[in-house]
């Protein structure tokens, strides 16, 4: 008994290193924030879903569908539930296993059988046996507990993966949405330009019909009429071609929202307004706000715990076993007189394995250091992505201001050229050149605004949206048995979609 108590006392320890997070390469400030800032401290992004600052109800509705119906999110939600179930599988190894057996045997011996022992010639005998047996592998060295720790960390990493997939799919949808709105704006621009080009064509046709013009006015020929008509037709073709990109973005939005393209129609509305001001806090906050960093950190703990699992293989396996059996001629042979019981303990140790366990331990340590390097690389990548989007927004903001001045100058030039052409003092080619320059400048301005919106989405994604590590399930929550509660629906059955026109 004293030996058993000593063994049970040892069960409180667990071999292997206790987890301590590896330090991450965190800078003290963002390089691209020097001399300017995107937001004041009162402009907090955490007041709700990350897309609310865009103040676009249609975008908000579509992004919420990602959580409900996106199939990539559903895949990761199921993977998370699987990871939680694996924890319970490991927890089961902490408890003994019990097995119950019950059987009855009827024996008949003919009169010609010689009697011997319990066999009596010419008799029928029925024997009933009831048995309970149990076995318990004691987790003396903490192998099972380290495995539970590893599985729990893996489940937390899976939860972070789920958050990361949700964020990335929502960012993809927002990107497609702003691209679609940019196509709407381009369509509106081309339609407005067509009105101006058709007016130029009308003036040119009137001049040709009137036989204009005599010197010193610039002559207008049928070739000028053909040029003006070609300009209109070319712009009409551009307008039609924009529909290709728009329809593809609409289809992408439907897919990301988990709906067939035929079920989603988004009415036209040009891209307007400015990007929201996005708060950028200290760099160290990225370690708490990015789900991919959280996943990498949880993976480190998982691999650290698996080192303990590998170390436990060097220690003997200690187990207890017991059996209680009743044998009798009655169907319920449960009496002290008919019982048989046994209780035993066993210990086994591998004396020679050709270095197998040492190799497995070295491999577990190597995998741990891989996870450390992956964690640090994930952190570095996160800082790079934030810096990239900060510089992109900074540079595009300056470029947009210059481009708007270029558009204003080009429009003023077209106004002057239009008056001069109407008066007959310049050739049509001068006006057409000015009109082409204006259209190119306006398209360039629209492209810059489009890229600003995309950069703002990328920056929010790089900052982790409104997610943080407090949303991860804790180790204690995950280790509560029989507490499987789906975090997300795995299907969108019964979801009713409001109109999207």
N, C-alpha and C positions, 0 to 999 in steps of 0.2 A: 504494500500500500504506500509506504514511504517513497518507493521508487516512482510510483504513478503520480504522486503529488509533486515530486520534483520535476517530472516531465511536464505536467500541466503548468507549473510555475514558469518553465522556460517558454511556454507558448505565448507569453506576453511580448517577446522580442521578435524582431524580424531582421534577417540578415540583409545585407546590401546597403548602399548609400541612401541616406535620407535626402529628399529632393530640395535643392536650392536653385532658384532660377539663375541661369547664366547671365552675366551683364550684357547689355545690348549697346551698340555704338550709337548713342543719342547725342546730337549736337545741342548746343545751348540756345540756338536761335535759327530761324530760317533765313538763308542767304537772300532770297528774293523778296523779303519783306523790309529790307533796309530803305528807310526814307519814305515809306508809304504804307498804307494799311487798307485792307478790304472792308473792314467793319469796325465800328465802335463796340466797346464791351456790352452795350445794351442791345446790340443786334444779335441776340442769341439764336442759333439755329435749332437749339434743342427744345423749342416751344411746341413741337409737334413733329409730324412726319417731315422728312427732309425736303420734300417737294412743295410744301406750303408757301415758302417765300416767293415762288413763281406766280402765285395767285391765279392759277389756271384750273378751273373745276374739271375740265375734260381730262387734262393730264393727271389730276389727282385721282379721278375715277379709274382711269386705265391702270395707273400704277398700283392701286389697291387690288386690282384683279390678279396681279402677279402673285400675291400671297395666297390667293384662293385657287387659281386655275392653272398657273404655269407648271408645266409637267417636269421641267428640270428642278423646280423647287419641290415638287411632289416626290421626285426620286430621292432627293437629299433628305426630305422629311422621313421617308421610309428607312433610309440608311441610319438616321438618328435613332429611330425606334429599335432597329436591329441592334445598334450599339448598346442601348439600354438593356435589351434582353440578354446580351452577352454578359453584362455585369451580374445579372441574377444567375446565369449559368455558373459563373465563378463562385458566387456566394454559396451555391449549393454544396460546394466541396468542403465548406466549413462544418457541415453537419454529418452525422452518421447516416448510413443507409440501413433500412429495415426491410426484411423480406418475410412474408408469411406464406406457408404452404399447408395445405390440408389434403389428405388423400385417404382413400379406403381400399383395402385389398381383400378380395374374397378368394379363398383357396379351397379347392376340392381334391381329396385323395381317395382313390378307389380302394376297394377291399383287398385287392391283391398287392397293394403297396406295403412294403415292410415298415413297421412302425419304428421310428428312431427319433429321439429328441422331442421336438415339439410337433413332429409330424405323426399323426395318428391315423391309421388305416381306416377307411370308410367314414371319414368325418369331413364336414364343411366348416371352414373357419373364416371369420371376417375380422380383419385388424384395421383399426382407424389410427391415423397418425396426424397430429397437429404440431406445427413447428413454427417458431419465430427465430430468425437469425439476424444478426446485425454486425456491421463492420464500420469502423471509424478510423480514418487516416488522420492522425493528429497533426495539426499545422504548427508543429513545434518551432520550426525555423522561419515561419512567416512566408513560405512560398505561395500559399493560397492568398494571403493578405496582400502580398506584392502583386499578384496577378489581378486581384480585385482593384488595387490602386491603378494598375496599368489600364485595365478595362474602363475604369471610371474616367481617367484622363482621356482615353480614346473617345468616350462618349461626349465629353466636354469639347474635344476637338471636332467631333461630328456636329455638335450644336453650333460651334463657330462656323463650320463649313456651311451649315444651313443658312446662317445669317449672311455669309459671304455670297452664296448663290443668289439669295433674295436681292441683295444690294446690287450685284452685278447685272442680274436680269432686269431690275428696275432701271438701272443706268442705261442699259441697252435700249429699253423701251423709250426712255426720255430722249435719248440721242435720236432714235428714229422719229419721235414726235417732233422735235425741233427741226430736224431735216425736212419733215413733211411741211411744217409751217413755213420754212424757208422757201420750199417749192411753191407754196401758195403765194408768198410775197413776190417771188419771181414771176409767177403768172400774172399777178396784178400789175407789176412793173411792165411786163411785155404788152399787156392789154392797153395800158396808158400810153406806151410808146407807139403802139399801132395807131392809136387815134391821131397822134402827131404826125406819123409817117403818111397816113392816109390824107391828112390835110395837105402835106407837101405834094402828094400825088395829085390832089385836086387842083392845086395852084399850077402845077406843071402842066397838067392836061389843058387847063384853061389857056395857058400861055401858048401851047402848041396849036390849039384850035384857033387862037387869035393871030397866029403867025408872028408872035413876039420873038425877037425884038430887033429893032433897028439900032445901029450904033448911035451913040456910045454905050447903049445898054447891052448887057451880055445876052447873046443869042440863046434861044431854047430850041432844041431839035428833038425829033422823035427818039433819038438815043437817050436824051435826058428823061423822056417819059418812060422808056424801058428801064432805066436805072431806078427811077422812083418806084416803079411797079415791082421790080426785083427786090428792092429794099423792104417793101410791105410783105411780099410773099416769103422772103427769108425770115422775117420776124414771126410771121404766122407759123412757119415750120418749126421755129424754136419753141413757140408757145405750145404746139402740139407735142413736141418731144419732152417737154417738162413733165407731161403726164406719166411718162414711163417711170421716172424716179419717184414721183408722188405715189403711184399705185404700189410700187415695190415697198416703200416705207410704210404704207397703210397695211400691206400684207404682213410685214415684219411685226408691226404693232399688234395685229390680231394674234399672230403666233405666240408672241411673248405674253400676251394676256390669256393664253390658253384657249383661243377660240378660232374656228375656221375662218379664213379670210372672207368667205361669202357672208358671214354673219356680222361683219363690222364695217360700217361706213362712217367716215369722219368728214364732216362738212368743212369746206374751205374757210380758213381764217389766216390772214397774213401774219408773219412773225412781227411782233411789235414790242415796244417797251425796252427796258434795259434789264440786264441780269441783276439778280438780287445781291445785296451785300452779304458776303459769306464770312463768318468769324473764323479766324485762324488763331488758335491758342498756342501755348508753348509746345515745342516738338515732342516732349515726353508724353503728352496726352495721346499721341498716336498709338502708344503701346497699349492704351486702354480702349481706344476707339475703333481700331481696325480689327475686324473678325479674322482676317488671314494671319495677323500677328498673334492673336489669341490662340488660333489653332496651332501655330508653330510652337508657341510656348507650352501648350498642353501636351503636344507631342513629345517635347523634351521630358516632361514628367513621366509620360508613359514609358519612354525608353529607359529612363533612370530606374523605374520600378522593375522593368524586365531584367536589369542587371541583378537585382536581388533574387529574382526567380532563378536566374542562371547560377548564382552563388549557392542557393539552397540545395542544388543538386549534389554538392560536395558533402552534405550531411546525411546521416541515416534516416530512412523513412521509418516512422514509428506508428504502429496501428494497434487497435484493440478489436477483438472479435468476441462474439458471444452467441450462444444457442440455447433455446429453451424448447423442449419437445415433450409432447404427451403421447403415449402409446397405450391403446386399450381396445377392448372388444365392443365398447359402446360408441355410438356416433359422436358423443361429446366426451372424449376421454380426458377432461380437464380436472384432474385431481392430483393431490400431492403424491399419492401412491403410484401414479402412472407417469410422473415427470422425470425428465432427464435434462440436465443443464450442464453447460460448460462456459468458461470464460478464459480468454487467453490474450496475451500481448505478443507482439512481434516487432522486431527491428531488422532492417536490411540495409546493407551498405555495399556499394560497388567498390571492390578493391582494386580493380584494374580495368581501364576502358581505352587504353591506348592514347590518352590525352584528349578524349572526346569532350569531356566537361570543361577542360581548360580552354579548348578551342571555342566552345559555345559561349563561355564567359567573355573571352576576348572579342568575339563577334558582337555580343550584346553591348560591350563598351564602345566598340567602333561605331555601332549604329547610333548610340547615344551621342557621340561626338559629331556624327553626321547631322543629327537633329539640332545640335547647338549651332553648327555652321548654317543650316537651313534657316533657323530662327534669326540669326544675325543678318543673313542675306535678305530675308523678308523685311526686316526692319530697314535696312539700307534701301531696298527697292521702294518701300513706302515713302521714305524721305525724298527720294528722287522724284517719285510721281507727284508729290505735293509741290516740290520746287519747280518741276516742269510746268504744272498748271498755273502756279503763281506767276511765273515769268511769262507764260503765254497770255494770261489775262492782262498783265501789266503792259506788255508790248502791243497786244491787239487794241487795248484802250487808246494808247497813243496813236496807233495807226489809224483807228477809226476817226479820230478827230481830224487828222490830216486828210483822210479820204473824203470826209464830208465837205471840207473846204474845196477839194478838187471837184466834187460834184457840183457845188454851188458855182464855181468858176466855169465849168463846162456848160451848165445850164444857162448862165448869162451869155456865154459865147454863142450858143444855139439861138437864144432870143435875138441877139444882134444879127446873126447870119440870116435868120428867118425874115427879119424886116428888110435886110439888104437884098435878099433873093426875091422877095415880093416886089421890091422896087426895081428889080432888074439890074442891080449894080454888081452882083457877083454871080459866078456860075453855080449850078446845082451841086457840083462835086465839092465845093467848099462847104455848103450846108450839110451835105451827106457826111462828109468827114467829121464835122462838128457833132452831128447827131450820133454817129457811131462812137465817138469819144465819150459822149455823155452816157450812152447806154452802157458802155464798158465800165465807166466809172461807177454808175449806179449798181451794176451787178457786183463790182468789186466791194462796194460799201455793204451790200446785202450779204456777201460772202463773209466779210469780216464780222458782221453782227451775228451771223449764223455760227461762226467759229467761236465767238465769245460765249454764246449759249452752250455750245458743246463743251468748251473748256470749263464753264461753271459746273456742269454736270460731272465732268471728270474730277474737278477739285473736290466736290462734295463726296464723290465715291472714294477719292484718295484719302479724305479725312475720316472715312468710316461712316458717313451719313449721320444718323442720330443714334447709332448703336454704341454700346460700351460693354465692357466685360461684366458689369453688374447684371446684365441680362443672361449671362451664362448660368446654367443650373449648377448648384454647388455640389461638392463631393458628397455631402450628407444627403442632399435630396436624391441624388442618383443612386445612392446605396440603400435607399429604403425599398425593401422588397415589395413586390406586388403593387407598385404604384404607377403602372404604365398608364400615362395620360397623354394621348396624341397632342402635340403642340400645333399641328396644322392638319386640316383635312387632307386625306390622301386622294380624294376625288372632288369634283365640283358638282356632284349630283345634287339637284334641287336648287342650285344657284340661279336666281333670276337676274338677267341683265337689263338695266334700264336702256332706253333708246340712246343711240350714240350719234345721231345726226345733229 
